[in-house]
Amino acid sequence: MKNPVLEKFFTYDINKNSSKCNVVGCTKYISGKHASNLEKHIFALHKNECKDLTEAKLSKSGARIDNVQLHDKAMVSND
């Protein structure tokens, strides 16, 4: 399964080997195009886009978001 973070939020420049964040108001460039690094940027600086990214990843995997939310609530209550 391909992570949708690059196609959804970044433009990759092969000549510079960097990914520019396309979220309105953001001017950050991330070195390379590794999905993990791009996700960290989105999760740290763009909270509103986190939900969109999570839903896109879940839809590609076939999971349902309500099941994940129930799982997250169970994990919190077990702490």
N, C-alpha and C positions, 0 to 999 in steps of 0.2 A: 504494500500500500504506500503510495506516494503522499508525503506530507503536503497539504495545501498552503502552507504558510508563505512560501515563495511566490506562488502565482496569485495569492490573495492580497498580499500586503507589500511586496517588494518588487523592484526592477533590478535584475542582475546585469552588470556590465562586465562582460568577459574580458575586455582589454584591461580594466582596472582590477579585476577579480574582487569586486565589491558589490554589495546589494544596497540599494537606496530604499529607505522606508517611504512608502507612498501614503501613509496616514497624513491627513490634512494637518498642516502646522509642524510636522516633524521634518527635520533636515538631516537626520542621522544616516550615516553609511556604516554598514557592517562588513567586515572583511570576509570574503568568500560567500558561499551560499549554503552553508551547512544548516539544515533545518533546526537543529537544537539551538544554535546561536541566535537564529532569527526569532524563534519562539521566545527565548529569554528576553529579547528586546521588547516584543509585543506584550508579554506578561508583566514586565517591569514598568513600562512607560505608557501603555495603551489599554487600560482596564476595560474600556467599552468594547474593544475589538477582541478581547479574550474570549468572550462568549461566542462571537461569530466563528472564531478559529476552532474552538472546542466543538461547536455544532458541525462545522465542515468536516472535521476529523472523524466525528462519530458517524456522520452520514456516509462517509466512504467505507467505514468499517461495518456498517449495518446495525450498529447499536442504537438504542433509543436514549435520548437525553434524560427522560424521567427516571429510567433505571439507574443511570449514573448518579443523578442527584440523590436518589434514595440510598445508594451505596455510600456516597459522601456523608450523608447525614448519619448513617449507621457508624461510620468510621469515627466521626466526631463524638458521638455519644459513648463510644467504647473507650475513649481516652481518659 
